[in-house]
Amino acid sequence: MSYGYVVVGGGIHGTHVAHRLVSETDLEPQDLAILEPRGELLASFREKARACGMGTLRSPFVHHLGVEPFDLRDFAEARDREEELRPAPDHPRRPSLSLFLDHARHAIERSGIDALVIEAAATGIDREGNRLRIDTEEGPIRAERCVLAVGQGPPRQPDWARGLSEDAPLSHVWDESVPIDEREPAGRVCVVGGGVTAAHLAVNLAERAPVTLLARHELRAAGVEADPPWINWRRMERRLHPLPPGSETRLERVRRAHNTGSIPPSLLREVEAAGERGKLRVRRGEVEAAHAGGEEVVLRLTDGSVDRFRRAICATGFDRASDHPLVERVAASLGLETGVDGLAVLDDRSLEWRTVEDSEGSGVFVTGALGALTFGPLAGTIAGARRGADRLVEVHGRRSAEPILAD
């Protein structure tokens, strides 16, 4: 099989890129394929959102998977669902998870990209003449260009958790296959983490069991993951791209601009309300060691205190995007340049992954967290997906006809 474009990953970024390429360029649907091991677009996003009990997105309503900025708002108004655009003080309204997913499904159906999914995982990428060969579990696929949209790295498991036996009552939130509202927690639960996922999880579990939210820092409120100007390419071109590509300096600027470990004010109020009802205790501390004791997990903190829980759930985020198993193999086989933390070094204009020898283009383009040194602090977000698609549409060539709208 041979295509003009192969998109690796059917999450937020891969879905939006495919939708925009089909909707806004002369690329025909049969010229594009999306590799997604689950066989369904957005499957991983839906599972993760439901695993932690997310009811409302942090992203504002102008960040979605359609084409035009106000597509989602128009979609809600046409269906009398404006109440699902939730108010956020000092920020644009935010959509409910249900509204966001329904709109995404509508956009996918309008562009027909659900029919372009190949249920397979990419295992490697190499060059074969003037084309790329994308190896999969089902056999090779060839393409002129490839877009890597592989998302975050693996779930981050703290060092203290790795020594516990497999049957210990400890898990990571992203390992859960059962939606939060279908779980039946028994006894006291500890949620380890201090960010938005941990807060969602703790609030939802507190409806059915006593919960302790254990965070290393004071809970911090921030309506957005980074200041809104970082949405714009012009900000990146002025503040980020003049710095040496792949450098620690670039990464440090990205980190300083990102509100890591913060929680939207509305969600923080839910945490506080659950605490006032006696359902949720917020504790500041860091785990030093853990062991399984009977049907409990025993946590010893760095302050010397010890506590027992019927179950502990880590909501400790993800490892580096460069730790995705495909990334290192692709970089090695194609001679691609990596920078600090193993992140991809891209052409800041086209998003093409640069080769070490800086000769001909690699044909591999990147969107998402792996391209944070080009995309900035919002690289892994829906806003980052939209900015990446903007550039890729320009690279391929925007057609003059009206785009397909997700109305």
MITORSE-172658 format. One record per residue (C-alpha): z, x, y. Coordinates in nm, 3 decimals, padded with zeros to 5 digits. Layout:
<lumlos>
<pz->Z px->X py->Y>
...
</lumlos>
This chain:
<lumlos>
<pz->00.000 px->00.000 py->00.000>
<pz->-00.088 px->00.124 py->00.347>
<pz->00.013 px->-00.003 py->00.690>
<pz->-00.013 px->00.080 py->01.057>
<pz->00.365 px->00.059 py->01.098>
<pz->00.651 px->00.060 py->00.850>
<pz->00.992 px->-00.035 py->00.990>
<pz->01.280 px->00.103 py->00.783>
<pz->01.570 px->-00.141 py->00.812>
<pz->01.585 px->-00.517 py->00.864>
<pz->01.895 px->-00.534 py->01.083>
<pz->01.915 px->-00.615 py->01.454>
<pz->01.701 px->-00.319 py->01.561>
<pz->01.439 px->-00.334 py->01.288>
<pz->01.400 px->-00.711 py->01.320>
<pz->01.361 px->-00.700 py->01.697>
<pz->01.113 px->-00.411 py->01.691>
<pz->00.899 px->-00.586 py->01.428>
<pz->00.912 px->-00.914 py->01.620>
<pz->00.805 px->-00.750 py->01.945>
<pz->00.525 px->-00.543 py->01.788>
<pz->00.374 px->-00.851 py->01.626>
<pz->00.431 px->-01.072 py->01.932>
<pz->00.323 px->-00.840 py->02.212>
<pz->00.064 px->-00.598 py->02.075>
<pz->-00.267 px->-00.624 py->01.893>
<pz->-00.098 px->-00.518 py->01.571>
<pz->-00.178 px->-00.778 py->01.306>
<pz->00.103 px->-00.893 py->01.075>
<pz->-00.072 px->-00.744 py->00.771>
<pz->-00.058 px->-00.404 py->00.944>
<pz->00.322 px->-00.398 py->00.942>
<pz->00.590 px->-00.390 py->00.672>
<pz->00.969 px->-00.399 py->00.694>
<pz->01.170 px->-00.219 py->00.426>
<pz->01.500 px->-00.398 py->00.372>
<pz->01.692 px->-00.345 py->00.045>
<pz->01.860 px->-00.687 py->00.071>
<pz->01.524 px->-00.856 py->00.096>
<pz->01.624 px->-01.066 py->00.397>
<pz->01.626 px->-00.990 py->00.767>
<pz->01.969 px->-00.967 py->00.935>
<pz->02.151 px->-01.007 py->00.602>
<pz->02.385 px->-00.715 py->00.667>
<pz->02.460 px->-00.829 py->01.024>
<pz->02.548 px->-01.180 py->00.907>
<pz->02.775 px->-01.048 py->00.633>
<pz->02.960 px->-00.813 py->00.867>
<pz->03.006 px->-01.080 py->01.135>
<pz->03.148 px->-01.324 py->00.884>
<pz->03.359 px->-01.060 py->00.711>
<pz->03.562 px->-01.004 py->01.028>
<pz->03.552 px->-01.366 py->01.147>
<pz->03.341 px->-01.313 py->01.459>
<pz->03.278 px->-01.648 py->01.627>
<pz->03.129 px->-01.527 py->01.957>
<pz->02.919 px->-01.221 py->02.031>
<pz->03.032 px->-00.960 py->02.279>
<pz->02.675 px->-00.925 py->02.408>
<pz->02.566 px->-01.163 py->02.688>
<pz->02.309 px->-01.436 py->02.627>
<pz->02.023 px->-01.229 py->02.772>
<pz->02.056 px->-00.988 py->02.478>
<pz->01.895 px->-01.145 py->02.174>
<pz->01.601 px->-01.100 py->01.936>
<pz->01.341 px->-01.304 py->02.124>
<pz->01.084 px->-01.174 py->02.372>
<pz->01.175 px->-01.305 py->02.716>
<pz->01.523 px->-01.244 py->02.863>
<pz->01.611 px->-01.615 py->02.892>
<pz->01.471 px->-01.724 py->02.555>
<pz->01.814 px->-01.781 py->02.403>
<pz->01.939 px->-01.982 py->02.700>
<pz->01.626 px->-02.199 py->02.690>
<pz->01.669 px->-02.241 py->02.315>
<pz->02.028 px->-02.363 py->02.366>
<pz->01.937 px->-02.602 py->02.648>
<pz->01.648 px->-02.756 py->02.452>
<pz->01.889 px->-02.838 py->02.168>
<pz->02.189 px->-02.952 py->02.376>
<pz->02.392 px->-02.650 py->02.267>
<pz->02.482 px->-02.511 py->02.609>
<pz->02.852 px->-02.533 py->02.518>
<pz->02.786 px->-02.248 py->02.272>
<pz->02.716 px->-02.018 py->02.567>
<pz->03.079 px->-01.921 py->02.619>
<pz->03.210 px->-01.819 py->02.962>
<pz->03.316 px->-01.458 py->03.016>
<pz->03.491 px->-01.379 py->03.346>
<pz->03.288 px->-01.142 py->03.564>
<pz->03.014 px->-01.123 py->03.299>
<pz->02.724 px->-01.345 py->03.184>
<pz->02.801 px->-01.609 py->02.924>
<pz->02.808 px->-01.503 py->02.558>
<pz->02.651 px->-01.694 py->02.267>
<pz->02.834 px->-01.818 py->01.962>
<pz->02.743 px->-01.639 py->01.640>
<pz->02.587 px->-01.959 py->01.509>
<pz->02.365 px->-02.001 py->01.817>
<pz->02.259 px->-01.636 py->01.813>
<pz->02.161 px->-01.651 py->01.445>
<pz->01.979 px->-01.983 py->01.478>
<pz->01.779 px->-01.847 py->01.770>
<pz->01.707 px->-01.527 py->01.578>
<pz->01.582 px->-01.732 py->01.284>
<pz->01.360 px->-01.932 py->01.519>
<pz->01.211 px->-01.612 py->01.666>
<pz->01.154 px->-01.467 py->01.318>
<pz->00.976 px->-01.780 py->01.200>
<pz->00.757 px->-01.798 py->01.511>
<pz->00.629 px->-01.443 py->01.463>
<pz->00.617 px->-01.470 py->01.083>
<pz->00.785 px->-01.135 py->01.023>
<pz->01.003 px->-01.275 py->00.743>
<pz->00.687 px->-01.261 py->00.528>
<pz->00.652 px->-00.888 py->00.599>
<pz->00.976 px->-00.785 py->00.426>
<pz->00.953 px->-00.560 py->00.122>
<pz->01.275 px->-00.568 py->-00.080>
<pz->01.326 px->-00.196 py->-00.129>
<pz->01.523 px->00.092 py->00.017>
<pz->01.346 px->00.395 py->00.161>
<pz->01.450 px->00.709 py->-00.026>
<pz->01.247 px->00.966 py->00.165>
<pz->00.960 px->01.024 py->00.406>
<pz->00.701 px->01.300 py->00.384>
<pz->00.360 px->01.375 py->00.527>
<pz->00.049 px->01.317 py->00.320>
<pz->-00.258 px->01.429 py->00.510>
<pz->-00.269 px->01.245 py->00.842>
<pz->-00.037 px->00.968 py->00.723>
<pz->00.327 px->00.931 py->00.627>
<pz->00.438 px->00.858 py->00.274>
<pz->00.754 px->00.650 py->00.263>
<pz->00.908 px->00.677 py->-00.083>
<pz->01.098 px->00.374 py->-00.213>
<pz->01.263 px->00.268 py->-00.534>
<pz->00.955 px->00.054 py->-00.600>
<pz->00.699 px->00.327 py->-00.534>
<pz->00.542 px->00.493 py->-00.227>
<pz->00.415 px->00.317 py->00.086>
<pz->00.185 px->00.485 py->00.336>
<pz->00.175 px->00.432 py->00.711>
<pz->00.038 px->00.578 py->01.030>
<pz->00.376 px->00.540 py->01.197>
<pz->00.729 px->00.472 py->01.087>
<pz->01.022 px->00.331 py->01.285>
<pz->01.366 px->00.432 py->01.158>
<pz->01.611 px->00.151 py->01.232>
<pz->01.882 px->00.246 py->00.986>
<pz->02.184 px->00.131 py->01.186>
<pz->02.524 px->00.296 py->01.180>
<pz->02.654 px->00.542 py->00.923>
<pz->02.871 px->00.444 py->00.625>
<pz->03.205 px->00.265 py->00.688>
<pz->03.466 px->00.517 py->00.803>
<pz->03.751 px->00.546 py->00.556>
<pz->04.055 px->00.731 py->00.699>
<pz->04.161 px->01.051 py->00.523>
<pz->04.494 px->00.899 py->00.418>
<pz->04.314 px->00.616 py->00.236>
<pz->04.085 px->00.831 py->00.024>
<pz->04.352 px->00.943 py->-00.222>
<pz->04.453 px->00.593 py->-00.329>
<pz->04.341 px->00.455 py->-00.663>
<pz->04.058 px->00.203 py->-00.675>
<pz->04.294 px->-00.078 py->-00.772>
<pz->04.528 px->-00.018 py->-00.473>
<pz->04.555 px->-00.320 py->-00.240>
<pz->04.352 px->-00.143 py->00.028>
<pz->03.996 px->-00.207 py->00.143>
<pz->03.760 px->-00.160 py->00.436>
<pz->03.651 px->-00.472 py->00.620>
<pz->03.284 px->-00.389 py->00.564>
<pz->03.341 px->-00.362 py->00.188>
<pz->03.433 px->-00.729 py->00.173>
<pz->03.172 px->-00.962 py->00.024>
<pz->03.382 px->-01.276 py->00.077>
<pz->03.368 px->-01.436 py->00.427>
<pz->03.698 px->-01.430 py->00.613>
<pz->03.739 px->-01.808 py->00.604>
<pz->03.711 px->-01.812 py->00.224>
<pz->03.975 px->-01.547 py->00.153>
<pz->04.326 px->-01.634 py->00.046>
<pz->04.553 px->-01.349 py->00.157>
<pz->04.893 px->-01.349 py->-00.011>
<pz->05.191 px->-01.199 py->00.169>
<pz->05.197 px->-00.961 py->00.463>
<pz->04.870 px->-00.799 py->00.566>
<pz->04.814 px->-00.490 py->00.779>
<pz->04.489 px->-00.451 py->00.971>
<pz->04.437 px->-00.087 py->01.067>
<pz->04.228 px->-00.039 py->01.381>
<pz->04.232 px->-00.106 py->01.753>
<pz->03.881 px->-00.224 py->01.837>
<pz->03.691 px->-00.549 py->01.848>
<pz->03.642 px->-00.578 py->01.470>
<pz->04.011 px->-00.521 py->01.400>
<pz->04.106 px->-00.782 py->01.660>
<pz->03.866 px->-01.045 py->01.520>
<pz->03.995 px->-00.980 py->01.169>
<pz->04.364 px->-00.989 py->01.264>
<pz->04.333 px->-01.312 py->01.463>
<pz->04.153 px->-01.490 py->01.180>
<pz->04.382 px->-01.367 py->00.904>
<pz->04.687 px->-01.463 py->01.110>
<pz->04.597 px->-01.829 py->01.059>
<pz->04.687 px->-01.793 py->00.689>
<pz->04.924 px->-01.496 py->00.651>
<pz->05.166 px->-01.279 py->00.852>
<pz->04.959 px->-00.995 py->01.003>
<pz->05.039 px->-00.661 py->01.162>
<pz->04.764 px->-00.504 py->01.373>
<pz->04.825 px->-00.130 py->01.361>
<pz->04.640 px->00.061 py->01.634>
<pz->04.658 px->00.424 py->01.738>
<pz->04.638 px->00.330 py->02.106>
<pz->04.731 px->00.046 py->02.334>
<pz->04.481 px->-00.239 py->02.306>
<pz->04.228 px->-00.200 py->02.586>
<pz->04.026 px->-00.480 py->02.746>
<pz->03.663 px->-00.433 py->02.843>
<pz->03.404 px->-00.705 py->02.871>
<pz->03.113 px->-00.481 py->02.773>
<pz->03.066 px->-00.166 py->02.566>
<pz->02.936 px->00.029 py->02.867>
<pz->02.869 px->-00.042 py->03.233>
<pz->02.560 px->-00.268 py->03.271>
<pz->02.348 px->-00.005 py->03.456>
<pz->02.327 px->00.184 py->03.125>
<pz->02.101 px->-00.096 py->03.000>
<pz->01.821 px->00.033 py->03.221>
<pz->01.591 px->00.322 py->03.132>
<pz->01.603 px->00.434 py->03.494>
<pz->01.975 px->00.510 py->03.457>
<pz->01.905 px->00.712 py->03.141>
<pz->01.622 px->00.900 py->03.311>
<pz->01.848 px->00.996 py->03.601>
<pz->02.182 px->01.053 py->03.434>
<pz->02.109 px->01.151 py->03.073>
<pz->01.756 px->01.281 py->03.013>
<pz->01.774 px->01.574 py->03.260>
<pz->02.045 px->01.727 py->03.036>
<pz->01.931 px->01.959 py->02.754>
<pz->01.798 px->01.754 py->02.456>
<pz->02.029 px->01.754 py->02.155>
<pz->02.311 px->01.911 py->02.353>
<pz->02.685 px->01.858 py->02.345>
<pz->02.655 px->01.788 py->02.718>
<pz->02.438 px->01.484 py->02.653>
<pz->02.667 px->01.352 py->02.383>
<pz->02.975 px->01.401 py->02.601>
<pz->02.813 px->01.196 py->02.879>
<pz->02.736 px->00.919 py->02.630>
<pz->03.091 px->00.922 py->02.499>
<pz->03.245 px->00.909 py->02.845>
<pz->03.033 px->00.607 py->02.934>
<pz->03.114 px->00.415 py->02.615>
<pz->03.419 px->00.187 py->02.607>
<pz->03.516 px->00.297 py->02.259>
<pz->03.787 px->00.094 py->02.087>
<pz->03.794 px->-00.175 py->02.354>
<pz->03.823 px->-00.553 py->02.314>
<pz->03.670 px->-00.833 py->02.524>
<pz->03.937 px->-00.995 py->02.745>
<pz->03.893 px->-01.336 py->02.578>
<pz->03.958 px->-01.185 py->02.234>
<pz->04.257 px->-00.991 py->02.364>
<pz->04.401 px->-01.321 py->02.487>
<pz->04.359 px->-01.462 py->02.135>
<pz->04.552 px->-01.164 py->01.996>
<pz->04.829 px->-01.223 py->02.249>
<pz->04.839 px->-01.597 py->02.176>
<pz->04.872 px->-01.532 py->01.802>
<pz->05.158 px->-01.297 py->01.881>
<pz->05.332 px->-01.559 py->02.091>
<pz->05.309 px->-01.801 py->01.797>
<pz->05.477 px->-01.544 py->01.574>
<pz->05.166 px->-01.507 py->01.358>
<pz->05.057 px->-01.159 py->01.461>
<pz->05.246 px->-00.841 py->01.544>
<pz->05.070 px->-00.561 py->01.731>
<pz->05.213 px->-00.220 py->01.656>
<pz->05.112 px->00.115 py->01.797>
<pz->05.111 px->00.398 py->01.546>
<pz->04.906 px->00.621 py->01.322>
<pz->04.919 px->00.639 py->00.943>
<pz->05.013 px->00.980 py->00.804>
<pz->05.013 px->00.896 py->00.434>
<pz->04.984 px->00.601 py->00.199>
<pz->05.054 px->00.521 py->-00.163>
<pz->05.041 px->00.216 py->-00.386>
<pz->05.378 px->00.085 py->-00.495>
<pz->05.353 px->-00.194 py->-00.750>
<pz->05.144 px->-00.467 py->-00.592>
<pz->05.198 px->-00.329 py->-00.242>
<pz->05.060 px->-00.052 py->-00.029>
<pz->05.319 px->00.168 py->00.143>
<pz->05.225 px->00.323 py->00.476>
<pz->05.416 px->00.612 py->00.632>
<pz->05.345 px->00.662 py->01.001>
<pz->05.350 px->00.984 py->01.200>
<pz->05.675 px->00.873 py->01.368>
<pz->05.846 px->00.879 py->01.026>
<pz->05.870 px->00.502 py->00.982>
<pz->05.765 px->00.337 py->00.654>
<pz->05.636 px->-00.014 py->00.599>
<pz->05.512 px->-00.213 py->00.300>
<pz->05.232 px->-00.464 py->00.292>
<pz->05.081 px->-00.688 py->00.031>
<pz->04.747 px->-00.565 py->00.148>
<pz->04.597 px->-00.326 py->00.405>
<pz->04.247 px->-00.361 py->00.549>
<pz->04.084 px->-00.080 py->00.744>
<pz->03.874 px->-00.182 py->01.044>
<pz->03.811 px->00.176 py->01.144>
<pz->03.443 px->00.164 py->01.230>
<pz->03.160 px->00.376 py->01.097>
<pz->03.089 px->00.740 py->01.034>
<pz->02.812 px->00.913 py->01.230>
<pz->02.466 px->00.754 py->01.222>
<pz->02.335 px->01.089 py->01.100>
<pz->02.548 px->01.048 py->00.785>
<pz->02.311 px->00.777 py->00.663>
<pz->02.177 px->00.920 py->00.333>
<pz->01.812 px->00.895 py->00.444>
<pz->01.845 px->01.083 py->00.771>
<pz->01.909 px->01.436 py->00.646>
<pz->01.636 px->01.408 py->00.382>
<pz->01.377 px->01.293 py->00.636>
<pz->01.470 px->01.562 py->00.888>
<pz->01.438 px->01.832 py->00.620>
<pz->01.111 px->01.712 py->00.467>
<pz->00.931 px->01.665 py->00.801>
<pz->01.090 px->01.956 py->00.988>
<pz->01.248 px->01.731 py->01.251>
<pz->01.483 px->01.852 py->01.522>
<pz->01.846 px->01.744 py->01.515>
<pz->02.108 px->01.801 py->01.778>
<pz->02.484 px->01.776 py->01.809>
<pz->02.647 px->01.563 py->01.538>
<pz->02.316 px->01.565 py->01.351>
<pz->02.166 px->01.308 py->01.590>
<pz->01.788 px->01.283 py->01.625>
<pz->01.626 px->01.471 py->01.912>
<pz->01.359 px->01.236 py->02.045>
<pz->01.083 px->01.245 py->02.298>
<pz->01.271 px->01.059 py->02.569>
<pz->00.962 px->00.867 py->02.672>
<pz->00.807 px->00.760 py->02.342>
<pz->01.115 px->00.769 py->02.110>
<pz->00.920 px->00.983 py->01.865>
<pz->01.142 px->01.219 py->01.665>
<pz->01.052 px->01.572 py->01.772>
<pz->00.951 px->01.839 py->01.523>
<pz->01.128 px->02.175 py->01.522>
<pz->00.801 px->02.355 py->01.592>
<pz->00.714 px->02.101 py->01.863>
<pz->00.357 px->02.085 py->01.736>
<pz->00.189 px->01.754 py->01.653>
<pz->00.394 px->01.437 py->01.674>
<pz->00.599 px->01.348 py->01.369>
<pz->00.487 px->00.984 py->01.360>
<pz->00.851 px->00.887 py->01.308>
<pz->01.013 px->00.682 py->01.584>
<pz->01.384 px->00.603 py->01.611>
<pz->01.584 px->00.312 py->01.746>
<pz->01.957 px->00.250 py->01.721>
<pz->02.264 px->00.470 py->01.703>
<pz->02.073 px->00.765 py->01.554>
<pz->01.894 px->00.797 py->01.890>
<pz->02.206 px->00.788 py->02.108>
<pz->02.112 px->01.114 py->02.282>
<pz->01.812 px->00.932 py->02.430>
<pz->01.933 px->00.571 py->02.440>
<pz->02.277 px->00.636 py->02.587>
<pz->02.605 px->00.453 py->02.524>
<pz->02.441 px->00.121 py->02.431>
<pz->02.218 px->00.277 py->02.163>
<pz->02.358 px->00.076 py->01.872>
<pz->02.380 px->-00.259 py->02.049>
<pz->02.143 px->-00.553 py->02.092>
<pz->02.068 px->-00.422 py->02.442>
<pz->01.971 px->-00.090 py->02.284>
<pz->01.741 px->-00.273 py->02.042>
<pz->01.564 px->-00.443 py->02.332>
<pz->01.518 px->-00.119 py->02.524>
<pz->01.385 px->00.057 py->02.216>
<pz->01.136 px->-00.222 py->02.152>
<pz->01.025 px->-00.206 py->02.517>
<pz->00.924 px->00.156 py->02.470>
<pz->00.759 px->00.108 py->02.132>
<pz->00.551 px->-00.181 py->02.260>
<pz->00.427 px->00.044 py->02.540>
<pz->00.354 px->00.327 py->02.295>
<pz->00.145 px->00.102 py->02.071>
<pz->-00.024 px->-00.074 py->02.363>
<pz->00.079 px->-00.406 py->02.511>
<pz->-00.187 px->-00.675 py->02.483>
<pz->-00.284 px->-00.879 py->02.786>
<pz->-00.252 px->-01.219 py->02.617>
<pz->00.063 px->-01.427 py->02.653>
<pz->00.335 px->-01.315 py->02.405>
<pz->00.483 px->-01.540 py->02.142>
<pz->00.789 px->-01.699 py->02.298>
<pz->01.103 px->-01.794 py->02.107>
<pz->01.141 px->-02.117 py->02.302>
</lumlos>
